[in-house]
Amino acid sequence: MLKIIGKGILVVFLAALMLGSAAGDQKLSKEHKKWLEEEVVYIITEQEKEEFLELESDAEREEFIRKFWQKRDPTPGTPENEYQIEHYYRIKTAIRNFKERGRAGWKTDRGKVYIMFGPPHEVENKAGSDANLDPDWRRDFKQGTDIFIWKYNVPANPFLAEHPELTFQRSPSGRYLLSGVSISDLPPEAAFYRRSIPEDELKKALGQQQQEALAEMSAAEQALQELITSGTTKSEIGLELSVNYFPAQPPSCYLPLTLLIDNKDLSFTEVEEHHRAELSVFGKVLQKEEGQEPKEVQRFSLPWQIDYTEEEYAQSGDKTDMCSLGFPLLPGSYDLYLGVWEKGGDRLTTLARELEVPDFHRGDKLFISSVIFARNMNSLDTVHPGLEKVTRNIIMGMLEIEITPENIFQRSDEPTLFFYIGGASLNSDTQKRDIQIEYGLTKGEEFIGKYPPQKYDVPAIAQPFPLAKFPPDDYTMEIKISDLVSGQEIVTSVSFKVM
């Protein structure tokens, strides 16, 4: 006899599911928040900031960032964007040189000025004995520098032409504060590109790791572009992709993607008593509309790290590993272009998949979401933030679902069938749904019977199926759903294997 999961748990699952990650489009990811509030905080204009905050998807934000740097490139048409490279070098220099009593170097007054204008042409230091100190700050410093005067000779910059000398005066707290000009009044428009060191030294200063990351990004982007424009794929790593569809906040649908990768194709290195493979998962989603050019609606690039202990690594040769990520889309037709890059072995695989995103909010027509055979299901404390990282299990909002590659289980397992039913009518007497589900079982090619019909009054179904009495074999579970109020019926199935 099947046991229905408690309604209290189902309510949690339903709430988590409907939260989905649709909210992720309204909330900045960690990377985009850092970009806005730390990386470009001194050089982004108020208008640009407002435009960025109004964007609704990560793909739009990535495109905004691309254009943000593009319009500041002093040499468009060359592979390098000198402004962008110089800007990040200035941030690194400010962090290293201008830290003050628990305040990060990029947050200090000197750090802000350095990031906006680069190094001064000349620096004058004054000690307390000969410095014209603010009377409120007057102190008897026996040694040390109390004032820095940064002198700029940049007539092409209106702000620096008007303020060729910027004075930083040491306060009683020990911090050097900009004097004569309010630090908050430095306009982002005044930020000025000027190469501070020769190009070869700058590239060396950026570090080998960043150069490799840029090269990797370029290779991945090139492979993705070849896939989009000509259909050319890379197949250097064994990779399988499955896509599921679940309702999210109206009118969106949430798409959990699960990637299955062959370990034998990966290069592992020893790191802190572990064997590690480092990968990157990247991709784009283009929306297809008749008579129009495909429109990019989603973009992602996320690290994926696989770690094994010595014992696990010894047994991993012929095994697979998997990860999940997900995002919301509106109903419609799309093309998904996805790739996996292995950093250590320098191998790359790309693939394309057509997506037909259903409308889960279409009214009174009975429908069913994807069906997942879950090993375990858990509710989380917080809503998953969306496309910030890949995860081992499928995560939808506040719901974590652990699946098994290819639905392979042991007889000791008690997996749960999880799916969502939409479009069921409400009973006029109870104001609840009146759903009946019949589960039929086939072993191999032999139909072996049905379970007694189960009644449900909620749309999110989590039905346990203990496997203790299942002999090892291949099975198919047929699911017949009946809306007892409207009389509508639908049938679907899911396959699994018992070892």
Stockholm file with secondary structure:
# STOCKHOLM 1.0

chainA/1-499         MLKIIGKGILVVFLAALMLGSAAGDQKLSKEHKKWLEEEVVYIITEQEKEEFLELESDAEREEFIRKFWQKRDPTPGTPENEYQIEHYYRIKTAIRNFKERGRAGWKTDRGKVYIMFGPPHEVENKAGSDANLDPDWRRDFKQGTDIFIWKYNVPANPFLAEHPELTFQRSPSGRYLLSGVSISDLPPEAAFYRRSIPEDELKKALGQQQQEALAEMSAAEQALQELITSGTTKSEIGLELSVNYFPAQPPSCYLPLTLLIDNKDLSFTEVEEHHRAELSVFGKVLQKEEGQEPKEVQRFSLPWQIDYTEEEYAQSGDKTDMCSLGFPLLPGSYDLYLGVWEKGGDRLTTLARELEVPDFHRGDKLFISSVIFARNMNSLDTVHPGLEKVTRNIIMGMLEIEITPENIFQRSDEPTLFFYIGGASLNSDTQKRDIQIEYGLTKGEEFIGKYPPQKYDVPAIAQPFPLAKFPPDDYTMEIKISDLVSGQEIVTSVSFKVM
#=GR chainA/1-499 SS CCCCCCHHHHHHHHHHHHHTTGGGGTSCCHHHHHIIIIISTTTCCHHHHHHHHHCCSHHHHHHHHHHHHHTTCSSTTSSCCHHHHHHHHHHHHHHHHCCBTTBCGGGSHHHHHHHHHCSCSEEEEECTTTSCCCGGGCCCCSSSCCEEEEECCCTTSHHHHHCCEEEEEECTTSCEEEESSCGGGCCGGGCCCCCCSCHHHHHHHHCHHHHHHHHHHHHHHHHHHHHHHHCCCCBSSCEEEEECCEECSTTCEEEEEEEEEEGGGCCCEEETTEEEEEEEEEEEEEEECTTSCCEEEEEEEEEEEEEECHHHHHTCTTCEEEEEEEEEECSEEEEEEEEEEETTTTEEEEEEEEEEECCTTSSSSCEECCCEEEEEEEECSSCCCSTTCCBSSEEETTEEEEECGGGEECTTCCCEEEEEEESCCBCTTTSSBCEEEEEEEEETTEEEEECCCEEESSSEEEEECCCTTCCSEEEEEEEEEEETTTCCEEEEEEEEEEC
#=GC SS_cons         CCCCCCHHHHHHHHHHHHHTTGGGGTSCCHHHHHIIIIISTTTCCHHHHHHHHHCCSHHHHHHHHHHHHHTTCSSTTSSCCHHHHHHHHHHHHHHHHCCBTTBCGGGSHHHHHHHHHCSCSEEEEECTTTSCCCGGGCCCCSSSCCEEEEECCCTTSHHHHHCCEEEEEECTTSCEEEESSCGGGCCGGGCCCCCCSCHHHHHHHHCHHHHHHHHHHHHHHHHHHHHHHHCCCCBSSCEEEEECCEECSTTCEEEEEEEEEEGGGCCCEEETTEEEEEEEEEEEEEEECTTSCCEEEEEEEEEEEEEECHHHHHTCTTCEEEEEEEEEECSEEEEEEEEEEETTTTEEEEEEEEEEECCTTSSSSCEECCCEEEEEEEECSSCCCSTTCCBSSEEETTEEEEECGGGEECTTCCCEEEEEEESCCBCTTTSSBCEEEEEEEEETTEEEEECCCEEESSSEEEEECCCTTCCSEEEEEEEEEEETTTCCEEEEEEEEEEC
//
